[in-house]
Amino acid sequence: MKKILFYAMTGEVMCFQHILLNALDLSSAGHEIRIIFEGASVTLPPVLEEKANP
């Protein structure tokens, strides 16, 4: 098992979605995943929640 850290900084939805998809894939493969939100990326979780984006 590896420990993997994703560091999100940009406010681009597509970049954020790629981080989430990679984190889900790696987590399901048994790795320990963490995501740090910094800068403009902190505004993205509410944006995705509003869109009801699974």
C-alpha distance matrix in Angstrom:
0.0 3.8 6.8 9.5 13.2 16.0 19.4 22.3 25.8 28.1 30.1 29.8 28.7 27.4 25.0 23.8 23.4 21.3 18.9 18.8 18.4 15.5 13.8 14.6 13.4 9.9 9.8 11.2 8.7 6.2 5.0 7.1 10.3 13.6 16.9 19.8 23.2 25.9 29.4 30.6 27.3 28.1 30.9 28.8 27.4 31.0 32.1 29.6 30.5 34.2 33.6 31.9 29.3 26.6
3.8 0.0 3.8 6.2 9.9 12.9 16.2 19.2 22.5 25.0 27.2 27.1 26.4 25.1 22.4 21.4 21.4 19.2 16.5 17.1 17.0 13.8 12.2 13.9 13.0 9.2 9.8 12.2 9.9 8.1 5.1 6.2 8.5 11.3 14.3 16.9 20.4 22.9 26.3 27.6 24.5 25.5 28.4 26.6 25.5 29.2 30.2 28.0 29.2 32.8 32.3 31.0 28.2 26.0
6.8 3.8 0.0 3.8 6.9 10.3 13.3 16.5 19.8 22.5 24.7 25.0 24.5 23.7 20.8 19.4 20.0 18.1 14.9 15.5 16.3 13.3 11.0 13.4 13.4 9.8 9.7 12.9 11.7 9.6 6.0 4.7 6.0 8.1 11.2 13.6 17.2 19.6 23.1 24.7 21.7 22.4 25.5 23.9 22.8 26.5 27.8 25.8 27.0 30.5 30.5 29.3 26.7 24.7
9.5 6.2 3.8 0.0 3.8 6.7 10.0 13.0 16.4 18.9 21.2 21.3 21.0 20.1 17.1 15.9 16.7 14.7 11.5 12.6 13.6 10.5 8.6 11.6 11.8 8.5 9.3 12.8 12.0 11.0 7.2 6.2 5.0 6.5 8.6 11.0 14.4 16.7 20.1 21.5 18.5 19.6 22.6 20.9 20.2 24.0 24.9 23.1 24.6 28.0 27.8 26.9 24.2 22.5
13.2 9.9 6.9 3.8 0.0 3.8 6.4 9.7 12.9 15.8 18.1 18.7 18.8 18.4 15.2 13.8 15.3 13.7 10.1 11.6 13.5 10.9 8.9 12.5 13.5 10.9 11.4 15.1 15.0 14.1 10.4 8.5 5.9 4.9 5.8 7.5 10.9 13.0 16.4 18.0 15.1 16.2 19.4 18.1 17.7 21.4 22.4 21.0 22.6 25.9 26.0 25.5 23.0 21.8
16.0 12.9 10.3 6.7 3.8 0.0 3.8 6.3 9.8 12.3 14.6 15.0 15.1 14.7 11.4 10.1 12.0 10.5 6.9 9.1 11.3 9.2 7.9 11.6 12.9 11.3 12.2 15.6 16.0 15.8 12.6 11.1 7.7 6.2 4.7 6.3 8.7 10.8 13.8 14.9 11.9 13.5 16.4 14.9 15.0 18.8 19.3 18.0 20.1 23.1 23.0 22.9 20.2 19.5
19.4 16.2 13.3 10.0 6.4 3.8 0.0 3.8 6.5 9.6 12.3 13.4 14.3 14.6 11.1 9.9 12.8 11.9 8.6 11.1 13.8 12.2 11.2 14.8 16.4 15.0 15.8 19.2 19.7 19.5 16.2 14.4 11.0 8.5 5.8 4.9 6.3 7.4 10.3 11.9 9.5 11.3 14.4 13.6 14.3 17.9 18.4 17.9 20.0 22.7 22.9 23.3 20.9 20.9
22.3 19.2 16.5 13.0 9.7 6.3 3.8 0.0 3.8 6.2 8.5 9.8 10.8 11.5 8.3 6.9 10.4 10.3 7.6 10.0 13.0 12.4 11.8 15.0 16.9 16.4 17.1 20.2 21.2 21.5 18.5 16.8 13.1 10.7 7.1 6.0 5.1 6.0 8.1 8.6 6.0 8.5 11.1 10.1 11.5 14.9 15.0 14.8 17.2 19.6 19.7 20.6 18.3 18.8
25.8 22.5 19.8 16.4 12.9 9.8 6.5 3.8 0.0 3.8 6.7 8.9 11.1 12.4 9.4 8.8 12.6 12.8 10.9 13.3 16.2 15.8 15.6 18.7 20.6 20.1 20.9 24.0 25.0 25.2 22.2 20.4 16.8 14.1 10.6 8.5 6.3 4.9 5.2 6.0 5.1 8.0 10.3 10.4 12.7 15.4 15.2 15.9 18.5 20.2 20.6 22.1 20.0 21.1
28.1 25.0 22.5 18.9 15.8 12.3 9.6 6.2 3.8 0.0 3.8 5.5 8.5 9.9 7.5 7.8 11.5 12.0 11.2 13.6 16.2 16.3 16.7 19.5 21.2 21.4 22.4 25.2 26.3 27.0 24.3 22.9 19.2 16.8 13.2 11.7 9.1 8.0 6.8 5.3 5.2 8.8 9.7 9.3 12.5 14.8 13.7 14.5 17.6 18.8 18.7 20.7 18.6 20.2
30.1 27.2 24.7 21.2 18.1 14.6 12.3 8.5 6.7 3.8 0.0 3.8 6.3 9.0 8.0 7.7 10.9 12.6 12.3 13.8 16.4 17.4 17.7 19.9 22.0 22.7 23.4 25.9 27.5 28.3 25.9 24.5 20.7 18.3 14.5 13.3 10.1 9.5 7.8 4.5 4.5 7.7 7.1 6.6 10.3 11.9 10.4 11.8 14.8 15.5 15.6 17.9 16.2 18.4
29.8 27.1 25.0 21.3 18.7 15.0 13.4 9.8 8.9 5.5 3.8 0.0 3.8 5.6 5.5 6.4 8.8 10.3 11.1 12.7 14.6 15.9 16.9 18.8 20.5 21.6 22.8 24.8 26.3 27.7 25.5 24.6 20.8 19.1 15.5 15.1 12.5 12.5 11.3 8.3 7.5 10.8 9.8 8.0 11.3 13.1 10.8 11.3 14.9 15.5 14.6 17.0 14.7 16.9
28.7 26.4 24.5 21.0 18.8 15.1 14.3 10.8 11.1 8.5 6.3 3.8 0.0 3.8 5.5 5.1 6.1 8.7 10.0 10.5 12.2 14.3 15.3 16.5 18.4 20.0 20.9 22.5 24.4 25.9 24.2 23.4 19.8 18.4 15.0 15.4 12.9 14.0 13.5 10.4 8.5 11.1 9.8 6.7 9.3 11.1 8.5 8.1 11.8 12.6 11.3 13.4 11.0 13.2
27.4 25.1 23.7 20.1 18.4 14.7 14.6 11.5 12.4 9.9 9.0 5.6 3.8 0.0 3.8 5.4 5.1 6.3 8.8 9.9 10.5 12.3 14.2 15.3 16.5 18.3 19.8 21.2 22.7 24.6 23.0 22.8 19.3 18.6 15.6 16.5 14.8 16.0 15.8 13.3 11.1 14.1 13.4 10.2 12.2 14.5 11.9 10.6 14.4 15.5 13.5 15.1 12.0 13.5
25.0 22.4 20.8 17.1 15.2 11.4 11.1 8.3 9.4 7.5 8.0 5.5 5.5 3.8 0.0 3.8 5.5 5.2 6.5 8.9 10.0 10.7 12.4 14.5 15.6 16.6 18.3 20.2 21.4 23.0 20.9 20.5 17.0 16.0 12.9 13.7 12.3 13.3 13.6 11.7 9.4 12.8 13.1 10.3 12.4 15.3 13.5 12.4 15.9 17.6 16.2 17.5 14.4 15.5
23.8 21.4 19.4 15.9 13.8 10.1 9.9 6.9 8.8 7.8 7.7 6.4 5.1 5.4 3.8 0.0 3.8 5.4 5.1 6.4 8.7 10.0 10.6 12.5 14.4 15.5 16.4 18.5 20.1 21.4 19.3 18.5 14.8 13.6 10.3 11.2 9.7 11.6 12.4 10.6 7.5 10.1 10.6 7.6 9.0 12.2 11.0 9.7 12.9 15.0 14.1 15.1 12.2 13.1
23.4 21.4 20.0 16.7 15.3 12.0 12.8 10.4 12.6 11.5 10.9 8.8 6.1 5.1 5.5 3.8 0.0 3.8 5.4 5.0 6.1 8.5 9.7 10.5 12.3 14.2 15.1 16.5 18.4 20.1 18.7 18.5 15.1 14.6 12.1 13.9 12.9 15.2 16.1 14.2 11.0 13.2 13.1 9.5 10.0 13.0 11.5 9.1 12.2 14.5 12.8 13.2 9.8 10.2
21.3 19.2 18.1 14.7 13.7 10.5 11.9 10.3 12.8 12.0 12.6 10.3 8.7 6.3 5.2 5.4 3.8 0.0 3.8 5.4 5.1 6.0 8.4 9.9 10.6 12.1 13.9 15.4 16.6 18.5 16.9 17.2 14.0 14.1 12.0 14.1 13.8 15.9 17.2 15.8 12.7 15.3 15.9 12.6 13.3 16.5 15.2 12.9 16.0 18.3 16.5 16.8 13.2 13.0
18.9 16.5 14.9 11.5 10.1 6.9 8.6 7.6 10.9 11.2 12.3 11.1 10.0 8.8 6.5 5.1 5.4 3.8 0.0 3.8 5.5 5.2 6.0 8.6 10.0 10.5 11.9 14.2 15.3 16.6 14.5 14.1 10.7 10.4 8.2 10.5 10.8 13.3 15.2 14.5 11.1 13.4 14.8 11.9 12.2 15.8 15.3 13.3 15.9 18.7 17.7 17.6 14.4 13.9
18.8 17.1 15.5 12.6 11.6 9.1 11.1 10.0 13.3 13.6 13.8 12.7 10.5 9.9 8.9 6.4 5.0 5.4 3.8 0.0 3.8 5.5 5.0 6.1 8.7 9.9 10.3 12.2 14.2 15.4 14.0 13.5 10.3 10.3 8.6 11.4 11.7 14.8 16.9 15.9 12.2 13.6 14.7 11.5 10.6 14.2 14.1 11.4 13.4 16.6 15.6 14.9 11.8 10.7
18.4 17.0 16.3 13.6 13.5 11.3 13.8 13.0 16.2 16.2 16.4 14.6 12.2 10.5 10.0 8.7 6.1 5.1 5.5 3.8 0.0 3.8 5.4 5.2 6.2 8.6 9.8 10.7 12.5 14.6 13.7 14.3 11.6 12.7 11.7 14.8 15.4 18.3 20.2 19.1 15.5 17.3 18.1 14.6 13.8 17.1 16.5 13.5 15.5 18.5 16.8 15.9 12.4 10.7
15.5 13.8 13.3 10.5 10.9 9.2 12.2 12.4 15.8 16.3 17.4 15.9 14.3 12.3 10.7 10.0 8.5 6.0 5.2 5.5 3.8 0.0 3.8 5.4 5.1 6.1 8.4 9.9 10.6 12.6 11.2 12.1 9.6 11.2 10.8 14.0 15.2 18.0 20.3 19.7 16.3 18.2 19.7 16.6 16.1 19.7 19.3 16.5 18.7 21.7 20.3 19.5 16.1 14.4
13.8 12.2 11.0 8.6 8.9 7.9 11.2 11.8 15.6 16.7 17.7 16.9 15.3 14.2 12.4 10.6 9.7 8.4 6.0 5.0 5.4 3.8 0.0 3.8 5.5 5.3 5.9 8.5 9.8 10.7 9.0 9.0 6.3 7.9 8.1 11.7 13.5 16.7 19.4 19.3 15.6 16.9 18.7 16.0 14.8 18.5 18.8 16.2 17.8 21.2 20.3 19.2 16.2 14.3
14.6 13.9 13.4 11.6 12.5 11.6 14.8 15.0 18.7 19.5 19.9 18.8 16.5 15.3 14.5 12.5 10.5 9.9 8.6 6.1 5.2 5.4 3.8 0.0 3.8 5.6 5.1 6.1 8.6 10.0 9.7 10.3 8.5 10.6 11.1 14.8 16.2 19.7 22.3 21.7 18.0 18.9 20.3 17.2 15.5 18.8 19.2 16.0 17.1 20.6 19.5 17.7 14.8 12.2
13.4 13.0 13.4 11.8 13.5 12.9 16.4 16.9 20.6 21.2 22.0 20.5 18.4 16.5 15.6 14.4 12.3 10.6 10.0 8.7 6.2 5.1 5.5 3.8 0.0 3.8 5.5 5.3 6.4 9.0 9.1 11.0 10.0 12.8 13.6 17.2 18.9 22.1 24.7 24.2 20.5 21.9 23.3 20.1 18.8 22.2 22.2 19.0 20.4 23.7 22.2 20.5 17.3 14.7
9.9 9.2 9.8 8.5 10.9 11.3 15.0 16.4 20.1 21.4 22.7 21.6 20.0 18.3 16.6 15.5 14.2 12.1 10.5 9.9 8.6 6.1 5.3 5.6 3.8 0.0 3.8 5.4 5.0 6.6 5.6 7.9 7.4 10.7 12.2 15.9 18.2 21.3 24.2 24.3 20.7 22.0 24.0 21.2 19.9 23.5 23.9 21.0 22.4 25.8 24.7 23.2 20.1 17.6
9.8 9.8 9.7 9.3 11.4 12.2 15.8 17.1 20.9 22.4 23.4 22.8 20.9 19.8 18.3 16.4 15.1 13.9 11.9 10.3 9.8 8.4 5.9 5.1 5.5 3.8 0.0 3.8 5.3 5.2 4.9 6.1 6.2 9.6 11.7 15.5 17.9 21.3 24.5 24.6 20.9 21.6 23.6 21.0 19.1 22.5 23.4 20.5 21.2 24.9 24.2 22.3 19.6 16.8
11.2 12.2 12.9 12.8 15.1 15.6 19.2 20.2 24.0 25.2 25.9 24.8 22.5 21.2 20.2 18.5 16.5 15.4 14.2 12.2 10.7 9.9 8.5 6.1 5.3 5.4 3.8 0.0 3.8 5.3 7.3 9.4 10.0 13.3 15.2 19.0 21.2 24.7 27.6 27.5 23.7 24.4 26.1 23.1 21.1 24.3 25.0 21.7 22.3 25.9 24.8 22.5 19.9 16.7
8.7 9.9 11.7 12.0 15.0 16.0 19.7 21.2 25.0 26.3 27.5 26.3 24.4 22.7 21.4 20.1 18.4 16.6 15.3 14.2 12.5 10.6 9.8 8.6 6.4 5.0 5.3 3.8 0.0 3.8 5.9 9.2 10.5 14.2 16.5 20.2 22.7 25.9 29.0 29.1 25.4 26.5 28.4 25.5 23.8 27.2 27.8 24.6 25.5 29.1 27.9 25.8 23.0 20.0
6.2 8.1 9.6 11.0 14.1 15.8 19.5 21.5 25.2 27.0 28.3 27.7 25.9 24.6 23.0 21.4 20.1 18.5 16.6 15.4 14.6 12.6 10.7 10.0 9.0 6.6 5.2 5.3 3.8 0.0 3.8 6.7 9.2 12.9 15.8 19.4 22.3 25.5 28.8 29.4 25.7 26.3 28.6 26.1 24.2 27.6 28.6 25.6 26.2 29.9 29.2 27.1 24.5 21.5
5.0 5.1 6.0 7.2 10.4 12.6 16.2 18.5 22.2 24.3 25.9 25.5 24.2 23.0 20.9 19.3 18.7 16.9 14.5 14.0 13.7 11.2 9.0 9.7 9.1 5.6 4.9 7.3 5.9 3.8 0.0 3.8 6.2 9.9 12.9 16.3 19.4 22.4 25.8 26.6 23.2 23.9 26.4 24.2 22.6 26.2 27.2 24.6 25.5 29.2 28.6 26.9 24.3 21.7
7.1 6.2 4.7 6.2 8.5 11.1 14.4 16.8 20.4 22.9 24.5 24.6 23.4 22.8 20.5 18.5 18.5 17.2 14.1 13.5 14.3 12.1 9.0 10.3 11.0 7.9 6.1 9.4 9.2 6.7 3.8 0.0 3.8 7.0 10.5 13.6 16.9 20.0 23.5 24.6 21.3 21.5 24.3 22.5 20.7 24.3 25.7 23.4 24.1 27.8 27.8 26.1 23.8 21.4
10.3 8.5 6.0 5.0 5.9 7.7 11.0 13.1 16.8 19.2 20.7 20.8 19.8 19.3 17.0 14.8 15.1 14.0 10.7 10.3 11.6 9.6 6.3 8.5 10.0 7.4 6.2 10.0 10.5 9.2 6.2 3.8 0.0 3.8 6.9 10.2 13.3 16.5 20.0 20.9 17.5 17.9 20.7 18.8 17.3 20.9 22.2 20.1 21.0 24.7 24.6 23.3 20.9 19.0
13.6 11.3 8.1 6.5 4.9 6.2 8.5 10.7 14.1 16.8 18.3 19.1 18.4 18.6 16.0 13.6 14.6 14.1 10.4 10.3 12.7 11.2 7.9 10.6 12.8 10.7 9.6 13.3 14.2 12.9 9.9 7.0 3.8 0.0 3.8 6.7 10.0 13.1 16.7 18.0 14.7 14.8 17.8 16.5 15.1 18.7 20.3 18.7 19.6 23.1 23.6 22.6 20.5 19.1
16.9 14.3 11.2 8.6 5.8 4.7 5.8 7.1 10.6 13.2 14.5 15.5 15.0 15.6 12.9 10.3 12.1 12.0 8.2 8.6 11.7 10.8 8.1 11.1 13.6 12.2 11.7 15.2 16.5 15.8 12.9 10.5 6.9 3.8 0.0 3.8 6.5 9.8 13.2 14.2 10.9 11.2 14.3 13.0 12.1 15.8 17.1 15.9 17.2 20.5 20.9 20.5 18.4 17.6
19.8 16.9 13.6 11.0 7.5 6.3 4.9 6.0 8.5 11.7 13.3 15.1 15.4 16.5 13.7 11.2 13.9 14.1 10.5 11.4 14.8 14.0 11.7 14.8 17.2 15.9 15.5 19.0 20.2 19.4 16.3 13.6 10.2 6.7 3.8 0.0 3.8 6.5 10.1 11.9 9.3 9.2 12.8 12.5 12.3 15.6 17.1 16.7 18.0 21.0 21.8 21.9 20.1 19.9
23.2 20.4 17.2 14.4 10.9 8.7 6.3 5.1 6.3 9.1 10.1 12.5 12.9 14.8 12.3 9.7 12.9 13.8 10.8 11.7 15.4 15.2 13.5 16.2 18.9 18.2 17.9 21.2 22.7 22.3 19.4 16.9 13.3 10.0 6.5 3.8 0.0 3.8 7.0 8.3 5.8 5.5 9.1 9.3 9.8 12.8 14.1 14.4 15.9 18.3 19.4 20.0 18.5 19.0
25.9 22.9 19.6 16.7 13.0 10.8 7.4 6.0 4.9 8.0 9.5 12.5 14.0 16.0 13.3 11.6 15.2 15.9 13.3 14.8 18.3 18.0 16.7 19.7 22.1 21.3 21.3 24.7 25.9 25.5 22.4 20.0 16.5 13.1 9.8 6.5 3.8 0.0 3.8 6.5 5.8 6.0 9.4 10.7 12.1 14.5 15.5 16.5 18.2 20.2 21.4 22.5 21.1 22.0
29.4 26.3 23.1 20.1 16.4 13.8 10.3 8.1 5.2 6.8 7.8 11.3 13.5 15.8 13.6 12.4 16.1 17.2 15.2 16.9 20.2 20.3 19.4 22.3 24.7 24.2 24.5 27.6 29.0 28.8 25.8 23.5 20.0 16.7 13.2 10.1 7.0 3.8 0.0 3.8 5.5 6.3 8.5 10.5 12.9 14.6 15.0 16.7 18.7 20.0 21.2 22.9 21.7 23.2
30.6 27.6 24.7 21.5 18.0 14.9 11.9 8.6 6.0 5.3 4.5 8.3 10.4 13.3 11.7 10.6 14.2 15.8 14.5 15.9 19.1 19.7 19.3 21.7 24.2 24.3 24.6 27.5 29.1 29.4 26.6 24.6 20.9 18.0 14.2 11.9 8.3 6.5 3.8 0.0 3.8 5.5 6.0 7.8 10.9 12.2 11.9 13.9 16.2 17.0 18.0 20.1 19.0 21.0
27.3 24.5 21.7 18.5 15.1 11.9 9.5 6.0 5.1 5.2 4.5 7.5 8.5 11.1 9.4 7.5 11.0 12.7 11.1 12.2 15.5 16.3 15.6 18.0 20.5 20.7 20.9 23.7 25.4 25.7 23.2 21.3 17.5 14.7 10.9 9.3 5.8 5.8 5.5 3.8 0.0 3.8 5.3 5.5 8.1 10.4 10.3 11.5 13.8 15.4 16.1 17.7 16.2 17.8
28.1 25.5 22.4 19.6 16.2 13.5 11.3 8.5 8.0 8.8 7.7 10.8 11.1 14.1 12.8 10.1 13.2 15.3 13.4 13.6 17.3 18.2 16.9 18.9 21.9 22.0 21.6 24.4 26.5 26.3 23.9 21.5 17.9 14.8 11.2 9.2 5.5 6.0 6.3 5.5 3.8 0.0 3.8 5.6 6.9 8.7 9.9 11.4 12.8 14.4 16.0 17.3 16.5 18.0
30.9 28.4 25.5 22.6 19.4 16.4 14.4 11.1 10.3 9.7 7.1 9.8 9.8 13.4 13.1 10.6 13.1 15.9 14.8 14.7 18.1 19.7 18.7 20.3 23.3 24.0 23.6 26.1 28.4 28.6 26.4 24.3 20.7 17.8 14.3 12.8 9.1 9.4 8.5 6.0 5.3 3.8 0.0 3.8 6.1 6.4 6.9 9.4 10.8 11.6 13.3 15.2 14.8 17.0
28.8 26.6 23.9 20.9 18.1 14.9 13.6 10.1 10.4 9.3 6.6 8.0 6.7 10.2 10.3 7.6 9.5 12.6 11.9 11.5 14.6 16.6 16.0 17.2 20.1 21.2 21.0 23.1 25.5 26.1 24.2 22.5 18.8 16.5 13.0 12.5 9.3 10.7 10.5 7.8 5.5 5.6 3.8 0.0 3.8 5.5 5.0 6.2 8.6 9.9 10.8 12.5 11.5 13.6
27.4 25.5 22.8 20.2 17.7 15.0 14.3 11.5 12.7 12.5 10.3 11.3 9.3 12.2 12.4 9.0 10.0 13.3 12.2 10.6 13.8 16.1 14.8 15.5 18.8 19.9 19.1 21.1 23.8 24.2 22.6 20.7 17.3 15.1 12.1 12.3 9.8 12.1 12.9 10.9 8.1 6.9 6.1 3.8 0.0 3.8 5.4 5.3 6.1 8.7 10.1 10.6 10.0 11.5
31.0 29.2 26.5 24.0 21.4 18.8 17.9 14.9 15.4 14.8 11.9 13.1 11.1 14.5 15.3 12.2 13.0 16.5 15.8 14.2 17.1 19.7 18.5 18.8 22.2 23.5 22.5 24.3 27.2 27.6 26.2 24.3 20.9 18.7 15.8 15.6 12.8 14.5 14.6 12.2 10.4 8.7 6.4 5.5 3.8 0.0 3.8 5.5 4.9 6.1 8.7 9.7 10.4 12.6
32.1 30.2 27.8 24.9 22.4 19.3 18.4 15.0 15.2 13.7 10.4 10.8 8.5 11.9 13.5 11.0 11.5 15.2 15.3 14.1 16.5 19.3 18.8 19.2 22.2 23.9 23.4 25.0 27.8 28.6 27.2 25.7 22.2 20.3 17.1 17.1 14.1 15.5 15.0 11.9 10.3 9.9 6.9 5.0 5.4 3.8 0.0 3.8 5.4 5.2 6.5 8.8 9.0 12.0
29.6 28.0 25.8 23.1 21.0 18.0 17.9 14.8 15.9 14.5 11.8 11.3 8.1 10.6 12.4 9.7 9.1 12.9 13.3 11.4 13.5 16.5 16.2 16.0 19.0 21.0 20.5 21.7 24.6 25.6 24.6 23.4 20.1 18.7 15.9 16.7 14.4 16.5 16.7 13.9 11.5 11.4 9.4 6.2 5.3 5.5 3.8 0.0 3.8 5.4 5.1 6.3 5.5 8.2
30.5 29.2 27.0 24.6 22.6 20.1 20.0 17.2 18.5 17.6 14.8 14.9 11.8 14.4 15.9 12.9 12.2 16.0 15.9 13.4 15.5 18.7 17.8 17.1 20.4 22.4 21.2 22.3 25.5 26.2 25.5 24.1 21.0 19.6 17.2 18.0 15.9 18.2 18.7 16.2 13.8 12.8 10.8 8.6 6.1 4.9 5.4 3.8 0.0 3.8 5.4 5.0 6.3 8.4
34.2 32.8 30.5 28.0 25.9 23.1 22.7 19.6 20.2 18.8 15.5 15.5 12.6 15.5 17.6 15.0 14.5 18.3 18.7 16.6 18.5 21.7 21.2 20.6 23.7 25.8 24.9 25.9 29.1 29.9 29.2 27.8 24.7 23.1 20.5 21.0 18.3 20.2 20.0 17.0 15.4 14.4 11.6 9.9 8.7 6.1 5.2 5.4 3.8 0.0 3.8 5.4 7.7 10.7
33.6 32.3 30.5 27.8 26.0 23.0 22.9 19.7 20.6 18.7 15.6 14.6 11.3 13.5 16.2 14.1 12.8 16.5 17.7 15.6 16.8 20.3 20.3 19.5 22.2 24.7 24.2 24.8 27.9 29.2 28.6 27.8 24.6 23.6 20.9 21.8 19.4 21.4 21.2 18.0 16.1 16.0 13.3 10.8 10.1 8.7 6.5 5.1 5.4 3.8 0.0 3.8 5.2 8.8
31.9 31.0 29.3 26.9 25.5 22.9 23.3 20.6 22.1 20.7 17.9 17.0 13.4 15.1 17.5 15.1 13.2 16.8 17.6 14.9 15.9 19.5 19.2 17.7 20.5 23.2 22.3 22.5 25.8 27.1 26.9 26.1 23.3 22.6 20.5 21.9 20.0 22.5 22.9 20.1 17.7 17.3 15.2 12.5 10.6 9.7 8.8 6.3 5.0 5.4 3.8 0.0 3.8 6.2
29.3 28.2 26.7 24.2 23.0 20.2 20.9 18.3 20.0 18.6 16.2 14.7 11.0 12.0 14.4 12.2 9.8 13.2 14.4 11.8 12.4 16.1 16.2 14.8 17.3 20.1 19.6 19.9 23.0 24.5 24.3 23.8 20.9 20.5 18.4 20.1 18.5 21.1 21.7 19.0 16.2 16.5 14.8 11.5 10.0 10.4 9.0 5.5 6.3 7.7 5.2 3.8 0.0 3.8
26.6 26.0 24.7 22.5 21.8 19.5 20.9 18.8 21.1 20.2 18.4 16.9 13.2 13.5 15.5 13.1 10.2 13.0 13.9 10.7 10.7 14.4 14.3 12.2 14.7 17.6 16.8 16.7 20.0 21.5 21.7 21.4 19.0 19.1 17.6 19.9 19.0 22.0 23.2 21.0 17.8 18.0 17.0 13.6 11.5 12.6 12.0 8.2 8.4 10.7 8.8 6.2 3.8 0.0
